[in-house]
Amino acid sequence: MTDFRTLDQVDVRGKRVLLRVDLNVPIQDGRVGDRTRIERVMPTIKELADKGGKVVLLSHLGRPRGAPGPKQSLRPVAAALSSILGRPVAFAPDCIGSVAETAAGAMQPGDVLCLENTRFHKGEEKNDKDFVSALAKLGDVWVNDAFSAAHRAHASTEGLGHVLPAYAGRAIEAELEALARVLERPAHPVVAIVGGAKVSSKLDLLGNLLNKVDILAIGGAMANTFLFAEGKRVGKSLCEPDLAGTAREILSSAHTGGCEILLPVDAVVAEKLAAHAASRVVQVNDIAEEDMILDLGPSSIKHVVSTLDRSKALLWNGPVGAFEVEPFDKGTIEIAKAAAELTRGGKLLSVAGGGDTMAALNAAGATRRFSFVSTAGGAFLEWLEGKPLPGVAILKTGT
């Protein structure tokens, strides 16, 4: 992270700090349903306030498409912020204009102000210069701590870095440091677990990881396409036959580059995806026409766990089975627990991310025992694909 400006390089005392955070959290009956993302940015908010900064929070919530809507208001989030932070958090019912300017102008050092949803204005997603200027009136410096929105070149996630001194918050700093440790300067061997539904959605990810990891374990429905590419029957399983050629190319590239590929050798199958559906374990060479592959079999689970045991670092994106439905959650949960135990014992650096992955780790009770779990979705995936993120790049090149 040495090539990014951090909070260690700025004196915020008495300054208005425009802090872009991710408060895009579920709201149920006017209350925050999941506080994980709020808790992630608490260290940055508290540090800036404790150092005498006037902390002005910017965030989006949902997709209001440039028009105000009560269901996307950040007012209930401000109340949750105050409860978690243990100090008052003021709220302004707009993020620009006289209302926001008056609220920001009345702040004292250490105060925290939450502005209304930035996406209530069309200029946010368009990265409109006039909207950027209107936001910039409210701050002296800009801190980005919303990694999950860093893949969007929006006004509050990238545009402000062109007109105000730009710095990375502690959450983004931790995110980038964790990814660097597992991808740029890891201890070897490094294993990546990639799961999910479709190969087509993770082609760039697979291509980039082949050059960075020693072992690539492919699970979930996307593994079915690779099994099909090897000439195996997959029955009624979710599969992308038109990508069989691409799958074979990935396998060939892995072989050429010395990257070991782990594919399922057995599977849990059923005739339908339903809770507690009748299921059985079969070898991947014995999939019947009526079968749906819904989870890794015990031999495949054991193989992945033994691979973790001989690895030094793990990168995980995507569950290895239909973990939302019992009994097809066993593979994901057993592997998550094994990785968590190795991490707790100091034997494995474990980094995971993606919405489904986080849900799976939560289901396994393993989240807090991983080295780092990203709350980002698209931004995490694009970073793993090797794509530049506008909200991160501006922290290096911006004002």
C-alpha positions in Angstrom: 0.0 0.0 0.0 3.0 2.3 0.0 2.1 3.7 -3.4 -1.3 4.9 -2.1 -1.8 7.9 0.1 -3.2 6.9 3.5 -4.5 8.6 6.6 -0.9 8.5 7.9 -0.1 11.3 5.4 -2.7 13.8 6.3 -3.5 16.1 9.2 -7.3 16.4 9.4 -7.5 18.6 12.6 -10.2 21.2 12.0 -10.7 20.1 8.4 -13.9 18.9 6.7 -13.2 15.4 5.6 -15.5 14.1 2.8 -15.4 10.4 3.6 -16.9 8.0 1.0 -18.1 4.9 2.8 -20.3 2.0 1.8 -23.6 2.2 3.7 -25.5 0.2 1.1 -27.0 -2.1 3.8 -30.4 -3.9 3.9 -33.2 -1.9 5.5 -36.0 -3.8 7.1 -39.0 -1.9 8.6 -36.9 1.2 8.9 -34.0 -0.5 10.6 -30.6 -1.7 9.4 -30.8 -5.5 8.9 -27.1 -6.2 8.6 -24.4 -3.9 10.1 -21.3 -5.6 8.7 -20.5 -2.9 6.2 -21.1 -0.2 8.8 -18.8 -1.9 11.3 -16.0 -2.2 8.6 -15.8 1.6 8.3 -16.0 2.4 12.0 -12.2 2.5 12.5 -11.8 5.2 9.8 -14.7 7.3 11.1 -13.6 7.1 14.7 -9.9 7.9 13.8 -10.8 10.9 11.8 -13.2 12.2 14.4 -10.7 11.5 17.2 -8.1 13.5 15.4 -10.3 16.5 15.2 -11.6 16.1 11.7 -15.2 17.1 10.8 -16.3 13.9 9.2 -18.9 14.2 6.4 -20.1 10.8 5.2 -21.0 10.1 1.6 -22.7 6.9 0.4 -25.3 5.5 -1.9 -28.1 3.1 -0.9 -29.8 0.9 -3.5 -30.6 2.1 -7.0 -32.9 5.1 -6.9 -31.8 6.1 -10.4 -31.3 9.7 -9.8 -34.6 10.4 -7.9 -35.3 10.6 -4.2 -37.2 7.7 -2.6 -38.0 7.1 1.1 -37.0 3.4 0.8 -33.4 4.4 -0.2 -32.9 7.1 2.4 -29.9 6.9 4.6 -31.7 8.4 7.6 -32.1 5.1 9.4 -28.5 4.2 8.6 -27.4 7.4 10.3 -29.2 6.3 13.4 -27.4 2.9 13.3 -24.1 4.7 12.8 -24.7 6.7 16.0 -25.5 3.6 18.0 -22.4 1.7 16.8 -20.1 4.7 17.0 -21.3 5.7 20.5 -21.6 9.4 19.6 -24.1 11.6 17.8 -24.3 11.4 14.0 -26.2 14.3 12.4 -28.2 13.8 9.2 -28.7 16.1 6.3 -31.6 15.4 3.9 -29.5 16.2 0.9 -25.9 15.7 -0.1 -25.5 19.0 -2.0 -26.9 22.5 -2.0 -27.8 24.8 0.9 -29.1 22.1 3.2 -25.9 20.1 3.1 -23.7 23.2 3.1 -25.4 24.6 6.2 -25.1 21.3 8.0 -21.4 21.0 7.1 -20.8 24.6 8.0 -22.1 24.1 11.5 -19.8 21.2 12.4 -17.2 21.3 15.1 -14.0 19.2 15.2 -14.9 15.6 16.0 -18.5 15.9 14.7 -19.9 13.3 12.3 -22.5 14.2 9.6 -24.2 11.7 7.3 -25.5 13.2 4.1 -28.4 11.8 2.1 -28.0 9.2 -0.6 -25.7 10.4 -3.4 -27.6 8.5 -6.0 -30.7 10.7 -5.4 -28.9 12.9 -8.0 -28.2 11.8 -11.6 -24.8 13.5 -11.5 -23.5 10.9 -9.1 -23.4 7.9 -11.5 -22.6 10.2 -14.4 -19.6 11.6 -12.6 -20.9 15.0 -13.6 -18.4 17.8 -13.1 -21.0 20.2 -11.6 -22.1 17.5 -9.2 -18.5 16.8 -8.2 -18.0 20.6 -7.6 -21.2 20.7 -5.5 -19.9 17.9 -3.3 -16.4 19.4 -3.1 -17.8 22.5 -1.5 -18.5 20.5 1.6 -14.9 19.3 2.2 -11.2 20.1 2.4 -10.0 16.6 1.8 -11.5 13.4 0.4 -11.0 10.0 1.8 -12.3 6.9 0.0 -13.1 3.9 2.2 -15.6 2.2 0.0 -13.7 -0.6 -1.8 -17.0 -2.2 -2.8 -17.9 0.8 -4.9 -14.3 1.4 -6.2 -15.0 -0.2 -9.5 -17.4 2.6 -10.4 -16.1 5.9 -11.7 -18.8 7.9 -9.9 -18.6 11.4 -8.5 -18.2 10.4 -4.9 -16.0 7.3 -5.6 -13.6 8.8 -8.2 -14.5 12.3 -9.3 -13.7 14.0 -6.0 -10.2 12.7 -6.2 -9.6 15.1 -9.1 -10.5 18.2 -7.2 -9.6 17.5 -3.5 -6.5 15.9 -1.8 -7.3 12.1 -1.9 -6.5 9.5 0.7 -7.3 5.8 1.3 -9.3 5.0 4.4 -8.4 2.2 6.8 -10.9 -0.3 5.3 -9.6 0.2 1.7 -6.0 0.0 3.0 -6.7 -3.3 4.8 -8.5 -4.7 1.7 -5.6 -3.8 -0.6 -3.0 -5.1 1.8 -4.8 -8.4 2.2 -5.1 -8.9 -1.6 -1.5 -7.9 -2.1 -0.4 -10.5 0.6 -2.2 -13.3 -1.2 -1.6 -12.3 -4.9 1.5 -10.1 -5.1 3.8 -11.3 -2.3 2.5 -14.6 -0.9 4.2 -17.5 0.7 3.9 -20.5 -1.6 2.1 -22.7 -2.4 -1.0 -20.6 -3.0 -4.4 -22.2 -3.6 -7.4 -20.5 -5.1 -10.9 -21.9 -4.7 -13.2 -20.6 -7.4 -16.9 -21.7 -7.4 -20.2 -20.3 -8.4 -22.7 -21.0 -11.2 -21.1 -20.0 -14.5 -17.7 -20.2 -16.1 -18.7 -17.3 -18.4 -18.9 -14.9 -15.5 -15.4 -15.8 -14.3 -13.3 -16.3 -17.4 -11.1 -13.2 -16.7 -10.7 -14.3 -13.1 -9.6 -17.8 -14.1 -7.2 -16.5 -16.7 -5.6 -14.1 -14.3 -5.3 -16.6 -11.4 -3.5 -19.2 -13.6 -0.5 -16.9 -13.5 -0.6 -16.1 -9.8 -1.5 -19.3 -7.9 0.0 -22.8 -7.7 -3.2 -24.7 -7.3 -6.7 -23.8 -8.6 -9.6 -25.8 -7.2 -12.8 -25.4 -9.3 -16.1 -26.2 -7.7 -19.8 -25.2 -7.8 -21.8 -25.5 -11.0 -19.0 -24.0 -13.0 -17.0 -27.2 -12.4 -19.7 -29.1 -14.4 -18.6 -27.3 -17.6 -15.0 -28.5 -17.1 -16.2 -32.1 -16.4 -18.2 -31.8 -19.6 -15.2 -30.5 -21.5 -13.3 -33.7 -20.3 -16.0 -35.8 -21.9 -17.9 -36.7 -18.8 -21.7 -36.8 -18.6 -23.3 -34.2 -16.3 -27.0 -35.2 -16.6 -29.4 -32.3 -15.8 -26.7 -30.3 -14.1 -26.2 -26.6 -14.7 -23.6 -26.5 -17.5 -22.4 -24.3 -20.3 -21.6 -26.7 -23.2 -20.7 -23.9 -25.6 -17.8 -23.0 -23.3 -16.3 -26.5 -23.4 -13.6 -25.4 -25.7 -12.7 -22.5 -23.5 -12.6 -24.8 -20.5 -10.1 -27.1 -22.3 -8.0 -24.0 -23.2 -7.9 -23.1 -19.5 -6.9 -26.6 -18.5 -4.2 -26.6 -21.2 -2.8 -23.2 -20.1 -2.7 -24.4 -16.5 -0.7 -27.5 -17.5 1.7 -25.4 -19.5 2.1 -22.8 -16.7 2.5 -25.4 -14.0 -0.7 -24.6 -12.2 -2.3 -27.7 -10.7 -6.1 -27.9 -11.3 -8.4 -29.7 -8.9 -11.8 -30.8 -10.3 -14.4 -32.9 -8.5 -13.8 -36.7 -8.5 -17.1 -37.5 -6.9 -20.3 -35.5 -6.3 -23.5 -35.3 -4.4 -26.4 -35.6 -6.9 -30.2 -35.4 -6.8 -33.0 -35.3 -9.3 -34.0 -31.8 -8.2 -32.6 -28.9 -6.2 -34.8 -28.9 -3.1 -34.3 -28.9 0.6 -33.6 -32.4 1.9 -34.2 -33.9 -1.5 -33.2 -37.6 -1.9 -29.5 -37.6 -2.8 -26.6 -39.9 -3.2 -22.8 -39.8 -3.8 -21.5 -40.9 -7.2 -18.2 -40.8 -9.0 -18.0 -38.1 -11.7 -17.7 -40.8 -14.3 -21.1 -42.3 -13.3 -23.5 -39.3 -13.5 -26.9 -40.5 -14.8 -29.2 -38.6 -17.2 -31.6 -37.6 -14.4 -28.8 -36.5 -12.0 -28.1 -32.9 -11.0 -24.6 -32.3 -9.5 -25.2 -30.2 -6.4 -22.2 -30.5 -4.2 -18.7 -32.0 -3.9 -18.6 -35.6 -2.8 -16.6 -36.7 0.3 -13.4 -37.7 -1.7 -13.4 -34.3 -3.4 -13.9 -32.5 -0.1 -11.0 -34.5 1.4 -8.8 -33.6 -1.6 -9.4 -29.9 -1.2 -8.9 -30.0 2.6 -5.6 -31.9 2.2 -4.6 -29.3 -0.4 -5.3 -26.5 2.1 -3.2 -28.4 4.6 -0.1 -28.2 2.3 -0.7 -24.6 1.2 0.5 -21.4 2.8 -2.2 -19.0 1.3 -5.8 -19.3 0.2 -7.9 -17.1 -2.0 -11.6 -18.0 -2.2 -14.3 -16.7 -4.4 -17.6 -18.6 -4.8 -19.2 -21.6 -3.0 -18.4 -25.2 -4.2 -22.0 -26.4 -4.0 -25.6 -25.2 -3.7 -24.8 -24.3 -0.1 -28.1 -22.4 0.5 -30.0 -25.8 0.4 -29.4 -28.7 2.7 -27.9 -31.2 2.3 -25.9 -29.6 -0.5 -24.0 -27.3 1.8 -21.6 -29.8 3.3 -18.7 -29.3 0.9 -18.6 -25.5 1.2 -19.0 -25.6 5.0 -16.5 -28.4 5.7 -13.9 -26.7 3.5 -14.6 -23.3 5.2 -14.2 -24.8 8.6 -10.9 -26.5 7.7 -9.5 -23.3 6.3 -10.6 -21.4 9.4 -8.9 -23.9 11.7 -5.6 -23.7 9.7 -5.8 -19.9 9.8 -6.4 -19.9 13.5 -3.4 -22.2 13.9 -1.2 -19.8 12.0 -0.7 -22.2 9.2 -2.7 -20.5 6.4 -3.3 -17.0 5.2 -6.9 -17.0 4.1 -8.6 -14.3 2.0 -12.1 -14.6 0.7 -14.7 -12.3 -0.9 -17.9 -12.1 -2.9 -21.5 -12.0 -1.6 -22.2 -15.7 -1.9 -18.8 -16.5 -0.4 -19.4 -14.3 2.6 -22.8 -15.8 3.2 -21.3 -19.3 3.0 -18.6 -18.5 5.5 -21.2 -17.0 7.8 -23.2 -20.2 7.5 -20.1 -22.1 8.5 -19.3 -19.8 11.4 -15.9 -19.3 9.8 -15.9 -15.6 8.8 -14.1 -14.2 11.9 -11.4 -16.9 11.8 -10.3 -16.1 8.2 -7.4 -13.7 7.8 -9.6 -11.3 5.8 -13.1 -11.5 4.3 -14.1 -8.8 1.8 -17.5 -7.3 1.9 -17.1 -6.2 -1.7 -18.7 -8.0 -4.6 -18.0 -6.6 -8.1 -15.0 -4.6 -7.0 -13.4 -7.7 -5.4 -14.0 -9.8 -8.5 -12.6 -7.1 -10.9 -9.5 -6.7 -8.7 -8.9 -10.4 -8.9 -9.4 -10.3 -12.6 -6.5 -7.8 -12.8 -8.7 -4.9 -13.8 -7.9 -1.3 -12.6 -10.5 0.1 -10.2 -11.1 3.9 -10.7 -11.7 4.5 -7.0 -8.4 2.9 -6.2 -6.3 4.3 -9.0 -7.3 7.9 -8.1 -5.7 7.4 -4.7 -2.4 7.1 -6.5 -2.8 9.6 -9.3 -5.4 12.1 -8.0 -5.0 15.6 -6.5 
